[in-house]
Amino acid sequence: MNFENSLEYAQQLDQLDPLKSYRDRFLLPSFHKNTVRYFTGNSLGLQPKSCATYIQQELEDWAKWGVEGHFYAKNPWFSYHENLSKMAANIVGALEKEVVITHSLTTNLHLLMVSFFRPEGKRCKILCEAKAFPSDQYALESQLKFHGLSTKEHLIEIHPRTGEELIREEDVLEQIQLHGDEIALIMMGGVNYYTGQLFDMQKITEAGHQVGAIVGWDLAHAAGNIKMNLHDWEVDFAAWCSYKYLNSSPGGVSGLFVHEKHAKRPDLPRFAGWWGHDKEVRFLMEPGFHPMEGAEGWQLSNAPVLGMAAHWASLEIFDEVGMDALCNKRDRLTAYLEFIIRKVSEKYHDRCQLEIITPEDQSKRGAQLSVFIHGGGKPVFDFLTEKGVVADWREPNVIRVAPVPLYNSFEDVYYFGKYLDEAINARV
Ligand SMILES: *Cc1c(COP(=O)(O)O)cnc(C)c1O
């Protein structure tokens, strides 16, 4: 790709962008005197303009109906979640019954591990990537403790090799082989939150199954960012949050996936609640838990309708665009950002080294580049912030930048580069 580092060129790319109209479907932050250049859709996605309408509907029905809204609201709350399952399933490549929108991400990971981490005899370990997102680390640690096991002996963490930032897939596969009959569960992030590295979920799932392990994925940084086929890949379970690439409100509801092959297994141990109970007889309020088939059987509670409404608004947009178009734009936009960062890096190579630690290979990443600034990056980051760039700082020296295909423009990326150039120039 022969890109150019100029405003005119970036604007030209925007004109040619088939998804350009979608930027206008979102509320772009306006807190700064400059135009905000928002690159943190990987932490909290922006608000779709339609979100308020979806929430307003539920507020009105709550006002009008009170408790009767469970059955008489325009979108009855009793079955509200059913409106979302199909669209959410399309995003992760699943069957409708394999997906339910419920709870929050870490809650869902715990509920799924209660069912799918079943240590027995020698097969009692969990394999994961090193430096997983902290919530996942704590979740794994506490699940092990719950079974009287320890992270020290029963958690196998795959590290990058010395001097490297990324985890080599061959090392993951080798460790799976090596520990084969000791692994009860493989639980990894599909996309690493820090490096932006995308793992080959299909290959790792297959390798896990070959040694007899259960394989689950945390898709917090993959859902709405990466095209997946959880069903075809035979992934056992997965969960994701809706507020990152899925733009569905701070702390918003989570997606939960359980493969069809586990749909009819009432024998699986699980922590149960009334919303997972057979809905035909739920309101008989009788003792004895009979889980619903499929992912719905993992629901504990009745749906938080306002959060679900926000998710619905966003899912409609994804449904309209489709993951293929989204991923095409994602790759072009991310490649443009990569080009711009390289240009600045070349210009200042004698003063400051910008190292993109995210994989260069587009099939190994989504819409995030993590830039390691050798020799101290905080002043650079602070300069960008002052200019109205919203990116994300991670110790020791990494700026994470996510150009999100639904609402970021090539012009945003151009300005990121312009300010980055000024920042490094001003530092000396
Ligand atoms: C964002 C993120 C979380 C956050 O968990 P919540 O329960 O939604 O607060 C967990 N795991 C990963 C990998 C994440 O990226």
The ligand as a Tripos MOL2 file, in Angstrom:
@<TRIPOS>MOLECULE
LIG
   15    15     1     0     0
SMALL
NO_CHARGES

@<TRIPOS>ATOM
      1 C1        -11.7890   -5.3160   29.7300 C.3       1 LIG1
      2 C2        -11.4710   -6.6710   30.1600 C.ar      1 LIG1
      3 C3        -12.0710   -7.2430   31.2960 C.ar      1 LIG1
      4 C4        -13.0090   -6.4410   32.1480 C.3       1 LIG1
      5 O1        -13.8650   -7.2430   32.8970 O.3       1 LIG1
      6 P1        -15.2460   -6.6790   33.4450 P.3       1 LIG1
      7 O2        -15.7990   -7.8110   34.2050 O.co2     1 LIG1
      8 O3        -16.0770   -6.2630   32.2740 O.co2     1 LIG1
      9 O4        -14.9440   -5.4930   34.3200 O.co2     1 LIG1
     10 C5        -11.7480   -8.5530   31.6080 C.ar      1 LIG1
     11 N1        -10.8800   -9.2680   30.8420 N.ar      1 LIG1
     12 C6        -10.2790   -8.7270   29.7590 C.ar      1 LIG1
     13 C7         -9.3320   -9.5640   28.9390 C.3       1 LIG1
     14 C8        -10.5430   -7.4210   29.3940 C.ar      1 LIG1
     15 O5         -9.9330   -6.8970   28.3310 O.3       1 LIG1
@<TRIPOS>BOND
     1     1     2 1
     2     2     3 ar
     3     2    14 ar
     4     3     4 1
     5     3    10 ar
     6     4     5 1
     7     5     6 1
     8     6     7 2
     9     6     8 1
    10     6     9 1
    11    10    11 ar
    12    11    12 ar
    13    12    13 1
    14    12    14 ar
    15    14    15 1
@<TRIPOS>SUBSTRUCTURE
     1 LIG1         1 GROUP 0 **** ****
